Amino acid sequence: MTATPEPPRLLIVDDDEQALNAYRALFSPRGMAVTTCSDSRQVLPLLADGPYRAVVLDIRMPGREGTDLLPLIKRSHPELPVILVSAYCVPEHADYYRQLGADAALPKPFSAEVLLETIERVTGRQEQIPLLLRSLSLKDARDQVTRKLILVALARTGWNQVKAAELLSVSRYCLIRWMKKLGLTEASAAGSRRLRRE
């Protein structure tokens, strides 16, 4: 008899019970085992109990804040990816979060797609996008890769430019500029959708 593999485990640390319920509702249907913790003092004992794929860690909490807890997590589990999430995550502090050991920092609110993509990225379970480059200039290769990434992001978000831009971590304005530069109009997007269905 073959043992069934255990589902990937995530540790979610947040003092907001509504947020913990939202995380459970997001991850459980996707086959992930979710352990939630509302008391930051319990995190290290929980991590000692077994392997986790990643930790999603709020910054502002009573007791020990996420930025205080993060170095302690990394000291005992240096390879464990930690994603900071907070309304207080601002781009200006990105270097500080990296120095503490954060693998990513997401400002609240964020979409489910962005969180899932971030977890896939930091755990090395990134989506593989097939691409063949032959004898191209660096500029042509860059444009081809960018085009493919934009098309994949648009397809994954139901062709919603706002969500696709968020998924690509660029502004909507930047996405539209690239789409114009690469000739990705609504007509070409519709054609790509049709090709995917056929």
C-alpha positions as CSV (number, residue, x, y, z in Angstrom):
1,M,0.0,0.0,0.0
2,T,1.4,3.4,-1.0
3,A,1.2,6.2,1.4
4,T,-0.6,9.3,0.2
5,P,1.7,12.3,0.3
6,E,0.8,14.9,2.9
7,P,-0.6,18.2,1.6
8,P,1.7,21.2,1.7
9,R,1.5,22.9,5.0
10,L,1.3,26.7,5.5
11,L,1.6,28.6,8.7
12,I,-0.5,31.7,8.8
13,V,0.3,34.2,11.6
14,D,-2.2,37.0,12.1
15,D,-4.0,38.4,15.2
16,D,-7.2,39.1,13.1
17,E,-9.6,36.1,13.3
18,Q,-11.4,37.3,10.1
19,A,-8.1,37.3,8.2
20,L,-7.3,33.8,9.4
21,N,-10.8,32.6,8.3
22,A,-10.1,34.2,4.9
23,Y,-6.8,32.4,4.6
24,R,-8.4,29.1,5.4
25,A,-11.1,29.6,2.8
26,L,-8.5,30.5,0.2
27,F,-6.0,27.6,0.8
28,S,-8.0,24.7,2.0
29,P,-9.9,24.1,-1.3
30,R,-6.6,24.2,-3.1
31,G,-5.4,21.1,-1.1
32,M,-3.1,22.9,1.3
33,A,-3.0,22.2,5.0
34,V,-3.3,25.5,6.9
35,T,-2.2,26.0,10.4
36,T,-3.3,29.3,11.8
37,C,-1.8,31.2,14.8
38,S,-3.2,34.3,16.4
39,D,-0.5,34.5,19.1
40,S,2.9,35.3,17.8
41,R,4.5,33.7,20.9
42,Q,3.3,30.3,19.7
43,V,5.0,30.5,16.3
44,L,8.4,29.0,17.2
45,P,6.8,26.0,19.0
46,L,4.5,25.4,16.0
47,L,7.5,25.5,13.6
48,A,9.3,22.9,15.7
49,D,6.4,20.5,15.3
50,G,6.9,19.8,11.6
51,P,7.8,21.0,8.2
52,Y,6.0,23.9,6.6
53,R,6.2,25.1,3.0
54,A,6.0,28.8,3.9
55,V,4.9,31.2,6.6
56,V,2.6,34.1,6.0
57,L,3.3,36.6,8.7
58,D,1.5,39.8,9.7
59,I,3.6,42.7,11.0
60,R,1.5,44.5,13.5
61,M,0.4,42.1,16.3
62,P,0.2,42.3,20.1
63,G,3.1,40.7,21.9
64,R,5.9,40.1,19.4
65,E,5.5,41.9,16.1
66,G,6.2,40.2,12.8
67,T,9.4,42.2,12.2
68,D,10.7,41.0,15.6
69,L,9.6,37.4,15.0
70,L,11.0,37.1,11.5
71,P,14.7,37.0,12.4
72,L,14.0,34.4,15.0
73,I,12.2,32.2,12.4
74,K,15.1,32.6,10.0
75,R,17.6,31.8,12.7
76,S,15.9,28.4,13.5
77,H,14.6,27.7,9.9
78,P,16.8,29.6,7.5
79,E,15.4,27.9,4.4
80,L,11.8,28.4,5.3
81,P,10.2,31.1,3.1
82,V,8.5,33.9,5.0
83,I,6.0,36.4,3.4
84,L,5.3,39.5,5.4
85,V,1.8,40.9,4.9
86,S,0.5,44.1,6.4
87,A,-1.1,47.4,5.6
88,Y,2.3,48.8,6.8
89,C,4.3,47.0,4.1
90,V,5.5,49.9,1.9
91,P,7.9,49.7,-1.0
92,E,10.3,52.1,0.7
93,H,10.9,49.5,3.4
94,A,11.5,46.6,1.0
95,D,15.3,46.5,1.7
96,Y,14.7,46.5,5.5
97,Y,12.3,43.5,5.2
98,R,14.9,41.7,3.1
99,Q,17.6,42.3,5.6
100,L,15.3,40.8,8.3
101,G,14.9,37.7,6.1
102,A,11.6,38.2,4.4
103,D,11.3,36.4,1.0
104,A,8.5,38.8,0.0
105,A,6.4,41.6,1.5
106,L,2.8,42.2,0.4
107,P,0.8,45.3,1.3
108,K,-2.8,44.7,2.4
109,P,-5.2,44.6,0.8
110,F,-4.0,42.2,-1.9
111,S,-5.8,39.7,-4.2
112,A,-5.8,36.0,-3.7
113,E,-4.0,35.6,-7.1
114,V,-1.1,37.8,-5.9
115,L,-0.7,35.8,-2.7
116,L,-0.9,32.5,-4.4
117,E,1.6,33.6,-7.0
118,T,4.0,34.9,-4.3
119,I,3.8,31.6,-2.4
120,E,4.6,29.7,-5.6
121,R,7.5,32.1,-6.4
122,V,9.1,31.9,-2.9
123,T,8.7,28.2,-2.6
124,G,10.2,27.5,-6.0
125,R,6.9,26.1,-7.4
126,Q,6.7,28.7,-10.2
127,E,4.7,28.1,-13.2
128,Q,6.8,27.0,-16.1
129,I,6.2,29.1,-19.3
130,P,7.5,27.4,-22.4
131,L,9.6,29.7,-24.6
132,L,12.0,29.1,-27.5
133,L,14.5,31.7,-28.4
134,R,16.7,31.4,-31.4
135,S,19.2,33.9,-32.8
136,L,17.5,36.9,-31.4
137,S,19.0,40.2,-30.4
138,L,18.7,41.0,-26.7
139,K,16.0,43.5,-27.4
140,D,14.0,41.0,-29.5
141,A,14.4,38.3,-26.8
142,R,13.3,40.7,-24.1
143,D,10.3,41.7,-26.1
144,Q,9.4,38.0,-26.7
145,V,9.7,37.1,-23.1
146,T,7.7,40.2,-22.0
147,R,5.0,39.4,-24.5
148,K,4.7,35.9,-23.2
149,L,4.5,37.0,-19.6
150,I,1.9,39.5,-20.3
151,L,-0.3,37.0,-22.3
152,V,0.0,34.5,-19.4
153,A,-0.9,37.1,-16.8
154,L,-3.9,38.3,-18.8
155,A,-5.0,34.7,-19.4
156,R,-4.7,33.8,-15.7
157,T,-6.7,36.9,-14.6
158,G,-9.5,36.5,-17.2
159,W,-8.0,39.3,-19.3
160,N,-8.4,41.9,-16.5
161,Q,-5.7,44.4,-17.0
162,V,-5.8,45.7,-13.4
163,K,-5.4,42.2,-12.0
164,A,-2.8,41.2,-14.6
165,A,-0.7,44.3,-13.8
166,E,-0.9,43.4,-10.1
167,L,0.2,39.8,-10.9
168,L,3.2,41.1,-12.8
169,S,4.0,43.7,-10.1
170,V,3.7,46.6,-12.4
171,S,1.3,49.5,-12.7
172,R,-1.6,49.3,-15.1
173,Y,-0.2,52.2,-17.0
174,C,3.1,50.3,-17.5
175,L,1.2,47.2,-18.6
176,I,-0.8,49.2,-21.2
177,R,2.4,50.8,-22.5
178,W,4.0,47.4,-23.0
179,M,0.9,46.0,-24.6
180,K,0.9,48.9,-27.1
181,K,4.6,48.5,-27.7
182,L,4.2,44.8,-28.4
183,G,1.0,45.2,-30.4
184,L,-1.2,43.4,-27.9
185,T,-4.5,45.0,-28.6
186,E,-8.0,43.8,-27.6
187,A,-8.1,42.1,-31.0
188,S,-4.9,40.1,-30.4
189,A,-6.0,39.3,-26.9
190,A,-9.4,38.0,-28.3
191,G,-7.5,35.9,-30.9
192,S,-5.2,34.4,-28.2
193,R,-8.3,33.5,-26.1
194,R,-9.9,31.9,-29.1
195,L,-6.7,29.9,-29.9
196,R,-6.5,28.7,-26.3
197,R,-10.1,27.4,-26.4
198,E,-9.5,25.5,-29.7
